[in-house]
Amino acid sequence: MLINKATLPLAWALRQVGKRVRLRGWDRLLRALFHPDRQSHFAFRVPFNGFAYPAYADNFVDWNVLFYGSYERFELKLLAALADRIGGAVFLDVGTNVGHHALYMTAYAEQVHAFEPNPAMWPLIEEKLSINGVENLFLHRCGLGAAAGTLPLYLGHESSRSTLVLGANGIYSSLNVPVTIVRGDDFFHEADFDKFHLVKLDVEGFEKYAIDGMRTQLAVCRPILMIEISESGKEQFGDYTMFAKTFPADYGFYFGHLISGVTIRTVLRPADETVYGRFSGNIFCVPREKRELFLEVADMS
């Protein structure tokens, strides 16, 4: 079925279950009824953590907001809880996409800096800010990389899944748009931007290059990072030893492990070579001095 005015009440009823508990088999049911890859560009709005969330049915992140209340719920709540405990937190959303994580974190962080090079995403982010009167989110219309310049952004079937790495997400089309890339250490210095505490980094296989360009500031600020690790991303990082060497000294790594029973829940486990080799998803990168806080907050999430 398509999500539209006629079927939205059914989708809304299903949402009431999905946003409360993740039942085993629930996602299969939702996909059988409203498969995310078969939706039209139907616009709607839903409540989202105290905000109004403008959404489109053919966007996978927005599809999750409709049926589950948010996307990556466990990780999002963990980031929010960390920001609450840190106090005055500055959050970097690198690869902001449609602005989902960035909007959510404006309720917990003092400042949110959103980095998004894809021009197709800017109006979607700005719409969320405008209708909610958000003033602590700063949109930077560029991506982070190892060097400043202009790179081709390869466009996928869904514009929000575009990539700077040809072949990532199965995107081999030469269709692209030129986008601006900045080196984080230079950008932060020029913008007089001297601290950040939390980083979400999801740039479709380009993660290593973004980290390489902000290594000096990572060593100074020593933030907690949440990084998406894909097969394409691992090709850039190399093996687990090389991945760990990308970060400053004394960082530990934790991944989300799904435990499935009648309900599905996520717990954190330490990463190692074996886990890294077979894992795709979000890895939390935590400096030694913040490990106790991280594990305490993770246990409460």
C-alpha positions in Angstrom: 0.0 0.0 0.0 1.0 3.6 -0.5 1.0 6.0 2.4 -1.6 8.7 1.5 -4.5 10.5 3.0 -6.7 7.4 2.9 -4.2 5.0 4.5 -2.5 7.5 6.9 -5.0 6.6 9.7 -3.9 3.0 9.5 -0.3 4.0 9.5 -0.9 6.2 12.5 -2.5 3.3 14.4 0.5 1.1 13.7 2.8 4.0 14.8 1.2 3.8 18.3 2.6 0.3 18.7 6.0 0.8 17.0 7.0 3.9 18.9 6.4 2.1 22.3 8.0 -1.3 21.8 10.0 -3.1 19.0 8.2 -6.4 18.6 9.8 -9.3 16.9 8.4 -9.5 13.3 6.9 -6.0 13.5 9.2 -4.6 10.8 8.3 -7.5 8.4 4.6 -6.6 9.0 5.2 -2.9 8.3 7.1 -3.7 5.1 4.5 -6.1 3.9 1.8 -3.4 4.3 3.8 -0.2 3.5 7.2 -1.1 2.0 9.5 1.9 2.2 11.0 1.3 -1.3 7.6 1.5 -2.9 6.3 4.8 -1.6 5.4 8.0 -3.4 6.5 11.5 -2.4 3.5 12.0 -0.1 4.0 14.8 2.4 2.8 14.6 6.0 3.7 15.8 9.5 4.1 13.9 12.8 5.0 14.8 16.3 8.7 14.2 17.0 10.1 14.7 20.5 8.2 17.9 21.1 8.7 19.1 17.5 6.5 19.1 14.4 8.3 16.9 11.9 7.6 17.5 8.2 8.1 14.1 6.4 7.9 12.4 3.0 6.7 8.9 2.6 9.5 7.9 0.1 12.3 8.8 2.5 13.5 5.9 4.6 14.4 8.1 7.6 10.9 9.7 7.5 9.3 6.3 7.1 10.9 5.2 10.4 9.7 8.4 12.1 6.2 7.6 11.0 6.1 4.0 12.2 8.6 4.1 15.1 8.6 7.7 16.3 12.3 8.1 15.3 15.1 6.6 13.4 17.9 4.8 15.3 16.0 5.2 18.5 18.5 3.6 20.9 21.4 5.6 19.5 19.4 8.8 19.5 18.4 8.5 23.1 21.9 7.6 24.1 23.3 10.8 22.4 20.6 12.9 24.0 21.2 11.5 27.5 25.0 12.1 27.1 24.3 15.7 26.1 22.1 16.1 29.1 24.8 14.8 31.4 27.6 16.8 29.8 25.7 20.1 30.1 26.3 22.9 27.5 27.1 20.2 25.0 28.1 21.0 21.4 26.9 18.4 19.0 28.3 17.9 15.4 26.0 16.1 12.9 28.3 15.3 10.0 26.2 14.0 7.2 23.0 15.6 8.4 20.8 14.2 5.7 17.2 15.4 6.2 18.0 16.8 9.6 16.5 14.1 11.8 19.3 13.7 14.3 20.1 17.4 14.3 16.6 18.5 15.1 16.2 15.9 17.9 19.5 17.0 19.5 18.6 20.7 19.6 16.4 19.8 22.6 19.5 18.6 24.5 22.6 20.3 23.2 23.5 23.9 23.6 24.5 24.1 20.0 24.1 21.7 17.0 26.4 22.2 14.0 25.0 20.4 11.0 27.3 19.6 8.0 25.5 18.6 4.8 27.0 19.1 1.3 23.9 17.9 -0.7 21.9 20.9 -1.9 18.8 18.7 -2.1 18.8 18.2 1.7 19.1 21.9 2.6 15.4 22.8 2.1 14.3 19.8 4.1 16.6 20.8 7.0 15.5 24.5 6.8 11.9 23.5 6.8 12.3 21.7 10.1 14.0 24.7 11.6 11.5 27.2 10.3 8.3 25.5 11.5 9.8 24.8 14.9 11.5 28.1 15.5 14.8 26.4 16.3 17.7 28.8 16.8 20.5 26.7 18.2 21.1 24.7 15.0 23.7 26.0 12.5 23.6 24.6 9.0 27.0 24.4 7.2 26.4 23.7 3.5 29.5 21.6 3.1 31.0 18.2 3.9 34.0 17.3 6.0 37.0 15.7 4.4 40.8 15.3 4.5 41.3 18.3 2.3 39.3 21.3 1.2 38.0 21.3 -2.4 35.1 20.3 -4.6 34.2 16.7 -5.0 31.4 14.9 -7.0 28.5 13.7 -4.9 27.2 10.6 -6.6 23.4 10.5 -6.6 21.4 7.5 -5.8 17.8 6.6 -6.4 17.0 8.3 -3.2 18.8 11.7 -2.9 19.4 11.3 0.8 21.5 8.1 0.1 24.0 9.9 -2.1 27.7 9.3 -1.6 31.1 10.8 -2.1 32.5 7.3 -2.7 31.6 5.8 -6.0 30.2 2.3 -5.3 29.1 2.9 -1.8 25.4 1.9 -1.3 25.6 0.2 -4.6 25.8 3.5 -6.4 27.8 3.2 -9.6 26.0 5.8 -11.7 28.1 8.7 -12.9 25.3 11.1 -12.2 26.6 13.6 -9.7 26.6 17.1 -8.4 29.8 19.1 -7.3 29.8 19.8 -3.6 32.0 21.8 -1.3 34.3 19.9 1.1 36.2 21.5 4.0 39.0 20.2 6.2 37.5 20.2 9.7 40.6 21.5 11.5 40.8 24.5 9.2 37.1 25.2 9.3 36.8 25.0 13.1 39.8 27.4 13.4 38.5 29.9 10.9 35.0 29.8 12.4 36.5 30.3 15.9 34.8 27.0 16.8 37.0 25.6 19.5 35.0 22.8 21.2 32.6 20.0 20.6 31.6 17.1 22.8 29.5 14.7 20.7 29.8 13.8 17.0 27.5 11.8 14.8 29.3 10.8 11.6 27.4 9.1 8.8 28.7 10.0 5.4 28.2 6.9 3.3 31.7 5.5 3.2 33.6 8.8 3.5 34.0 8.6 7.3 37.8 8.1 7.4 38.4 11.1 5.3 36.3 13.3 7.5 38.1 12.0 10.6 41.5 12.6 9.0 40.7 16.2 8.4 39.8 16.9 12.0 42.4 14.8 13.8 44.0 17.8 15.6 40.6 19.0 17.0 39.7 15.5 18.0 42.8 15.2 20.0 42.0 18.5 21.8 38.3 18.0 22.3 38.3 14.2 22.7 34.5 13.9 22.0 32.4 10.8 22.0 31.6 9.8 18.4 29.0 7.7 16.8 30.2 6.5 13.4 28.3 4.4 10.8 30.5 1.6 9.7 29.6 0.1 6.3 31.4 -2.3 4.1 32.5 0.6 1.9 33.6 2.5 5.0 35.7 -0.5 6.1 37.5 -0.5 2.8 38.7 3.0 3.5 39.6 2.4 7.2 41.3 -1.0 6.7 41.3 -3.7 9.4 40.3 -3.1 13.0 43.9 -2.2 14.0 44.0 0.5 11.3 40.5 1.7 12.3 41.6 2.2 15.9 44.7 4.1 14.8 42.5 6.6 13.0 41.6 8.0 16.4 43.6 9.7 19.2 45.2 7.6 21.9 43.1 5.8 24.5 39.8 5.5 22.6 37.6 2.4 23.1 34.9 1.2 20.8 31.4 -0.2 21.3 28.8 -1.5 18.9 25.1 -2.0 19.3 24.1 -5.7 19.6 20.5 -6.6 19.0 18.9 -9.1 21.4 15.8 -10.6 20.0 13.0 -12.3 22.0 9.3 -11.3 21.9 10.7 -7.8 21.8 13.9 -6.5 20.2 16.3 -4.4 22.3 19.8 -3.0 21.8 22.7 -3.4 24.2 26.3 -2.2 23.8 29.3 -4.6 23.5 33.0 -3.8 23.2 34.3 -4.0 19.7 37.2 -6.2 18.6 38.7 -7.6 15.4 36.1 -10.3 15.0 33.1 -8.1 15.6 34.5 -5.4 13.4 35.0 -7.8 10.5 31.4 -8.8 10.4 29.7 -5.7 11.7 27.8 -3.0 9.8 26.1 -0.3 11.8 26.9 2.3 14.4 30.1 2.2 16.5 30.6 4.5 19.5 34.1 5.7 19.9 34.8 6.8 23.5 37.9 8.4 25.1 39.1 6.7 28.2 38.3 9.6 30.5 34.6 9.5 29.4 34.2 5.7 29.4 32.6 5.5 32.9 30.1 8.2 32.0 29.3 6.6 28.6 28.7 3.2 30.1 26.6 4.5 32.9 24.4 6.5 30.5 24.2 3.6 28.0 23.0 1.3 30.8 20.1 3.7 31.5 19.1 4.2 27.8 
